[in-house]
Amino acid sequence: MLHFIKSVGFAMLLAGLAGCGSLQNDIDVPLPSYSAELVVECYLEPGKVPSLAVTTSVPYLSSTRPQVPPDVKVTLTLPDGKAVPLEFRPNYAVLLDTGSVIKFYTHIGRDTLKARPGDVFKLDVRDTQGRVVTGTTTMLALVPIDSVEYKFNDKTGSERKAYFLTNFRDPSTPNDAYRVLLHKGNPAKGALLRRPETDISLEDQLVNGKPVVVGTSYRFVAGDTVTATLYHTDAAFYRFRQSVRDARSANGNPFAQPAAILSTVQGGVGIFSVLSATRATKVVK
């Protein structure tokens, strides 16, 4: 009897689904007009030639390939007031271990950048359509890494692994943020161009003026060379990266809340920052 009830119910379900085909109604949804914005991504690094990527934003349903406008003029103003034009010369760098692109730029300078904590840089990006993006950034003080250390678990053989700790002290100033990267391999042989083992961002809301310890899971083995990179950033840089992460998570997810990019530039979308980094390397023995 139970089997009969289930069979009847299944048959009714199939009949109901078959009848749903007559309820289909295709409609055209008019999309609002869209004005593309300039998108700027610029990370200045002391000792390196300044470069940045300029693209344009695209409608949600269009191709995800970057649109590179060729008619953009970029000017970087140095702390001494000197205006330096960056040449339109698109290129890219790739990860050594995967071959995927890690840095794409459209404009690049000629000389290496000199920057000290407290130096202020300005950016001006404009095209022939009248679109203008500006930004200002200040190099923050270097926060030294006090120590890096590791500790093995109590297992043996291939399961014996170590976690890694990066220790530093947050200054007493508020609204500091950090990004900690761990790369495995010899830095002199391009280890920093490989995908990081760990990439952690944090704010100092709960640790202002206190020691900070950033740890990993058990993922390192004897013989590994581990380089910790500590970027001292501001809250705006932290919010930008978090908003990009949230936007990626929401993209294509019908249950996710739409996420806006929290830019640090004016007149467009993107980030303009000078990186303040310290490093420490340790061999796991």
C-alpha positions in Angstrom: 0.0 0.0 0.0 2.8 2.4 0.9 4.5 1.6 -2.5 1.3 2.4 -4.3 1.0 5.8 -2.6 4.5 6.7 -3.5 4.0 5.7 -7.1 0.8 7.8 -7.4 2.5 10.8 -5.8 5.5 10.5 -8.2 3.1 10.2 -11.2 1.3 13.3 -10.1 4.6 15.2 -9.7 5.6 14.3 -13.2 2.2 15.4 -14.6 2.5 18.7 -12.7 6.0 19.3 -14.1 4.9 18.5 -17.6 2.1 21.0 -17.3 4.5 23.8 -16.3 5.8 24.1 -19.8 2.7 26.0 -20.8 3.4 28.6 -18.1 6.7 29.7 -19.7 6.7 33.2 -20.9 9.8 34.9 -22.4 10.2 38.6 -21.6 12.8 41.2 -22.6 14.1 43.2 -19.6 15.4 46.6 -20.7 18.8 47.4 -19.2 19.6 50.9 -18.0 22.2 52.9 -20.0 25.8 52.5 -18.7 28.6 55.0 -18.6 32.0 53.4 -18.5 34.5 54.7 -15.8 38.2 54.7 -15.7 39.6 52.0 -13.5 43.1 52.6 -12.0 45.3 50.2 -10.0 48.6 51.7 -8.9 51.0 50.4 -6.2 54.1 52.4 -5.9 57.2 50.6 -4.5 60.4 52.2 -3.4 63.4 51.1 -5.5 61.1 50.0 -8.4 60.0 51.8 -11.6 56.5 53.2 -11.0 53.8 51.6 -13.1 50.0 51.3 -13.1 47.1 49.7 -15.0 44.3 51.8 -16.5 41.3 50.0 -17.9 37.6 50.9 -18.2 34.6 49.4 -16.3 32.1 47.4 -18.4 28.4 46.5 -18.0 27.6 43.5 -15.8 26.6 41.2 -18.7 29.5 42.1 -21.0 32.8 40.3 -21.5 35.1 40.2 -18.6 38.2 40.9 -20.7 39.9 44.1 -19.6 39.2 47.1 -21.9 42.4 49.1 -22.2 41.9 52.7 -23.5 44.9 53.9 -25.6 44.2 57.6 -25.2 45.0 58.0 -21.5 47.7 60.4 -20.1 49.1 59.6 -16.7 51.1 62.0 -14.5 52.8 61.1 -11.2 53.7 64.0 -9.0 56.7 63.3 -6.7 57.1 64.6 -3.2 59.4 67.5 -4.4 56.6 68.6 -6.8 58.1 67.3 -10.0 55.5 66.0 -12.4 56.6 62.7 -14.1 54.7 61.4 -17.1 54.2 57.6 -17.4 54.5 56.2 -20.8 51.7 54.0 -22.4 53.6 50.7 -22.7 51.3 47.7 -21.8 53.0 44.6 -20.4 52.7 42.0 -17.7 54.5 39.8 -15.2 53.7 36.1 -14.5 53.9 33.7 -11.6 56.9 31.5 -12.0 55.2 28.4 -10.7 51.8 28.6 -12.5 52.4 31.0 -15.4 49.4 33.1 -14.5 49.5 36.9 -14.7 50.3 38.5 -11.3 50.8 42.1 -12.5 49.5 43.8 -15.6 50.3 47.5 -16.3 49.5 49.9 -19.1 51.8 52.8 -18.2 55.3 52.8 -16.8 58.0 55.4 -15.8 61.7 55.5 -16.6 63.5 55.8 -13.3 63.2 53.9 -10.1 61.1 55.4 -7.3 62.6 57.0 -4.3 60.3 57.1 -1.3 60.6 57.6 2.4 58.0 57.4 5.2 56.0 60.6 5.1 56.5 61.3 1.4 53.3 62.3 -0.5 52.6 61.3 -4.0 49.8 62.5 -6.4 48.3 60.8 -9.4 46.5 62.4 -12.4 44.9 60.1 -15.0 42.8 61.6 -17.9 41.6 60.6 -21.3 40.3 62.4 -24.5 36.7 61.9 -23.4 37.1 64.2 -20.5 37.3 61.5 -17.8 39.7 62.4 -15.0 40.8 60.3 -12.0 43.0 61.7 -9.3 44.5 60.4 -6.1 46.9 61.2 -3.2 48.8 58.7 -1.1 51.4 58.9 1.7 54.1 56.4 2.4 53.5 55.0 5.9 56.2 54.3 8.5 58.0 50.9 8.2 56.8 48.4 10.8 59.6 46.0 11.6 59.1 42.3 11.9 60.3 41.5 15.4 60.8 37.7 14.7 59.7 34.8 12.6 59.5 31.3 14.1 58.0 27.9 13.5 56.9 24.9 15.5 56.5 21.3 14.4 53.6 19.0 15.3 54.2 15.7 17.2 53.7 13.5 14.1 56.4 11.6 12.1 57.3 10.9 8.5 55.4 12.8 5.8 52.8 14.1 8.4 55.5 16.0 10.4 54.9 19.6 9.5 55.4 23.0 11.1 53.3 26.1 11.5 54.9 29.6 11.0 54.5 32.7 13.2 55.2 36.3 12.2 55.6 38.7 15.2 55.5 42.5 15.1 54.2 45.3 17.2 51.5 47.6 16.1 52.3 51.3 16.7 50.0 53.3 19.0 48.5 55.3 16.1 44.9 54.3 15.2 43.5 53.0 12.0 46.5 51.0 10.9 46.1 47.9 8.8 48.4 45.1 7.6 48.9 42.5 4.9 51.1 39.6 5.7 52.4 37.3 2.8 54.5 34.2 3.2 56.4 32.9 0.3 58.2 29.5 0.1 61.6 29.3 -1.6 64.8 31.2 -2.1 64.0 35.0 -2.6 67.2 35.4 -4.6 65.8 32.8 -7.1 62.4 34.4 -7.6 60.4 33.0 -4.7 58.6 36.3 -4.3 57.2 35.9 -7.8 55.5 32.6 -6.8 52.0 32.3 -5.4 52.2 33.0 -1.6 51.5 30.2 0.9 49.6 32.7 3.1 47.9 36.0 2.4 46.3 37.6 5.5 44.9 41.1 6.0 44.0 42.6 9.4 43.2 45.8 11.1 44.5 47.1 14.5 41.1 47.7 16.1 41.7 45.1 18.7 45.5 45.2 18.9 46.3 48.9 18.7 49.7 49.5 20.2 50.1 45.8 21.1 52.2 42.9 19.9 50.7 41.0 17.0 51.2 37.4 16.0 50.1 36.1 12.6 50.1 32.3 12.4 49.5 29.7 9.7 48.3 26.1 9.7 50.7 23.2 9.6 52.0 23.4 6.1 55.8 23.7 6.1 58.4 20.9 6.2 62.1 20.7 7.1 64.3 22.4 4.5 61.7 25.0 3.5 62.9 28.6 3.2 60.0 30.9 4.2 60.0 34.7 3.6 57.5 36.8 5.5 56.5 40.2 4.0 54.7 42.7 6.2 52.9 45.5 4.5 51.9 48.5 6.6 48.8 50.0 5.1 46.0 52.3 6.1 42.3 51.6 6.6 41.3 52.8 3.1 43.7 50.2 1.5 42.3 47.5 3.8 38.7 48.4 2.9 39.5 48.4 -0.8 40.9 44.9 -0.8 38.0 43.6 1.4 35.5 45.2 -1.0 37.1 43.6 -4.0 37.0 40.2 -2.3 33.3 40.7 -1.4 32.5 41.8 -4.9 34.1 38.7 -6.4 32.2 36.5 -3.9 28.9 38.1 -4.9 29.5 38.0 -8.6 27.2 35.4 -10.1 25.7 34.5 -6.8 21.9 35.2 -6.7 21.8 34.9 -2.9 24.7 37.3 -2.2 24.3 41.0 -1.5 25.8 43.2 -4.2 29.1 44.7 -3.1 30.5 48.1 -4.2 34.2 48.7 -4.6 35.5 51.2 -2.0 38.0 53.1 -4.0 40.8 55.3 -2.8 40.8 57.5 -5.9 38.4 60.3 -7.0 36.6 60.4 -10.4 36.7 56.7 -11.1 37.3 53.3 -9.6 40.5 51.9 -8.1 43.4 52.1 -5.7 46.5 54.4 -5.5 48.9 53.5 -2.7 52.6 53.4 -1.9 53.7 50.2 -0.3 55.6 50.2 2.9 57.1 46.7 3.4 59.6 44.9 5.6 60.7 41.3 5.2 62.3 38.4 7.2 63.4 35.0 5.9 63.9 31.8 7.9 64.9 28.3 7.0 62.8 25.5 8.6 65.3 23.0 10.1 
